[in-house]
Amino acid sequence: MDIFKREIDSGKAFDWGKTSADYAKYRDIYPPVFWDMIAERGICVKGQKVLDLGTGTGVVPRSMYYYGADWVGSDISENQIAHAKILAEKEGKKIEFVVSSAEDIDFPDGTFDVITACQCFFYFDYDKVIPKLARLLKDGGRLVILFMAWVPGDDALAKASEELVLKYNPEWSGGGYERTPVFVPEVAEKYFDIEARDQYDLMVPFTRDTWNGRMKACRGVGASMDPDTITKWETEHMKMLTENAPEAFEVLHHAATAILRKR
């Protein structure tokens, strides 16, 4: 399903379903500390019912499954959800998945103890989504917004990879990330209090193949380029990696979270 947002990629359409196979294979890259920092706060743990918005291939519920929460994952893309179901079944994890945009998600009031949104919150229509999430949460329930991105200003390989994406897709606005707190829209102040914020750097291990796959599964490549352009980009990207990176390496990332508690 094509997604458009004027503020993203100059309004150019993208479809995560086009890159689901690569997404399923290469996007589950979050180190354990990323999840531990949530669970250590008593969030997404046993006894809680959690909704993960923009779940993609189910990375969040599959990664946090053994902390014990009861999970539902939703995504606007049927193809993403299809891959999420396959992976969860293969891993023996009982997770409910539904196809829905965040704006249209429909459950009874007070269904969830926690709602998570990882790498996707900025795609939502805040004026529609925030009141809905407040309604879906129990009193005192939490909305957890998570984000992790490479830091091109401090990592030469990440910068070179971004430059290649921009060469083939100059409208891509996903590059140039600088360390920043998770954005919390003003409308959220009507329904939530900010309970906690975290920011930290971390190194994420890759091989040439998995970094190529991670980049290919980003919005600027697999979700928006045509197949011929993807092939040209991938050929040049692998050549660049072969010439400039060892077989195994690490890429600097920055992680940020915001935990909001429903009033």
Protein Blocks (a to p, Z undefined) as FASTA:
>chain_A
ZZddfkggghpacdfklmmmmmmmmmmmccfklmmmmmmnopaiahiacddehklnommm
mmmmmnopacddddfblklmmmmmmmmmmnopacddddddfklgccdehkbfbdcdehkl
mmpcfklmmmmmmmmpcghiacddddddddfklomklmmmmmmmmmmmmmbckghiacdd
ddddfklmmmpccfbdcdddddddddfklmmmmmmmpmklmmmpcfklmmmmmmmmmmmm
mmmpcfbdcddddddddddddZZ
